């Protein structure tokens, strides 16, 4: 029921959001009513209503070029692997400069595992742009679960771990090996994925970088940690987890 109520609210707010956007422009600087008293505050209020009600679409990475050794290198995005819940996205680099091209070929491969926690992989746009100057870059581009057909099944932690392992094996097959960088939420499944590979005697990545993740949640506990310790599994099942249609 909660999911249906959310969708109903979103649909109900959509026309009001469109109206608020138009009204905000009318009171903005240089517009028809911009000289009226309190015009800026009215414009800001309408803009807030618009932002609360609008449907946020997935932004693009929009990385067109990067500089490598002082030379502009063209970037082309490619979906290397397309799985039901995630795409492995590659940022392929092109240049006509033979010396720079040799440099690009010699640079290492890195798999950036982006968070699957309510926002898009484009949150790491600047990280990707920086890494492209010295690496062949791949990133996990998680899909919006609401857009995944029910026929594609469920997605659990073990599926997450399997996805990471599949992506690592793919890069190892193509390049021999790779580095792995995980940011925030995926640090735990990445650690599990590589640990399981090691336990089976598989080749593991050259390095594993884990940034800002809850590897040992007992260290520097926060209010979130205290909540987890003071509530039962049943409480979380009844109050935090909700099954969508």
C-alpha positions, 0 to 999 in steps of 0.5 A: 500500500505504501508504494501505491500511495507514493506513486499516487502522490508523485502523479498528483504533484506532477501538474503542480510541479509544472505550474510551479516551474512556470510561476517561478520563471515569471517572478525570476530576474528579468521576467514579467513580475520580477520588479514586484515586491517580494518577487525573489522570495516568491520565485524561490518558493515556487522553485522549491515546490517544483524541485519537491514535485519534479521527477528526477531523471538520470543525469549523463556522465557528459565527459567529452574529453580529458587531458593526458600528457597535455593532450585532449583525449576524446571519451566515448561511453560504451556499455560493455556488459548489460545485466538486468540490474546493472551495466558495466560502462566503459569510458573508451579513450581516442587520440590521433597522437601516436605517443599519447596512444602508446601511453594510453595502452600502457596504463592500468585498468580500474573498475570503479564500483559505484554505490547502489543506494538511492542515487546514480553512478554519475555521483562519481563523475569527477572521480571518473574524469580524474581517473581517466587521466591515468587509467582505463576506466570502467564503472558499475552503472546500477539501474533504477530497480523500479524500471527492472521487469519482474520477470528478471527476478530478485536482486540480493546481496549474493547477486550483488557479489556475483555481479562484481565477480563477473565484472572482475573476471571480464576485465581479467580475461580482456586485460590480464588483471585490473584494480578495483575501487569501491566508494562508500556502500559497495565496499562490503560486497566488493570485499566479500566478492574478492575474498570469495575469489581468493578462497577459491584460488582464483586470481584476485585484482592487483589492488583493492581500494575501499573509500568511506565504507563501513568495513568495521562498523564497530569503529567510530560508531554513529547513531546508525550503528546504535540503532542497528545494535538496539533494534531486532531483525524483526523491527527492521523487517517491519519498519524499514523494509517494504516490498514493492509490486 
